[in-house]
Amino acid sequence: MTEFLPPEEYAASLPKATVFGALFFTDMDDRPVQLHAVYSAEHPWQLPGGTAEDGERPWRTAVRETAEETGLLVPGPPRLLAAVFGLPGASWPLATVGFVFDGGRLTDRQIASFTLAPEEHDEVRVLQLEEWRALMPVQDFARLTTIAEARRSGVAAYFGDWDRDTEETAR
């Protein structure tokens, strides 16, 4: 008969990960909307969203973080566009597991009404997908492209190469 570890011991032996939830918005012309992070040169342009709090589900995280970062309230329902995974690295000791949901298309008025949290973001931009390439690390742009394609195709994507500290972090 096989002996099993108590759940606490087994759980302590497993890899650890942070979970995030984010929303992908575009304007009415399908141009991605992103926020400029004041705290991260590694990932300067980001989707609204953030890290889950204890006991929080990813959709709720995406909605809460978006409201905190932009003032925008997103009613749902959730529609998953992509699952994202990254291995840990020197800059962050945990794996990252994320869920990106479709936030929809926003009018110019909605985008102009964003109230940014200055301790997190200092700018909102709306650009054609290809225009984002020069402003983002290679992996971040690949992730954005994957998410945009998932929205276009209607098929959720898996982006499993959003690792930390790779050679290809900047363009």
Disulfide bonds with the S-S distance in Angstrom:
none
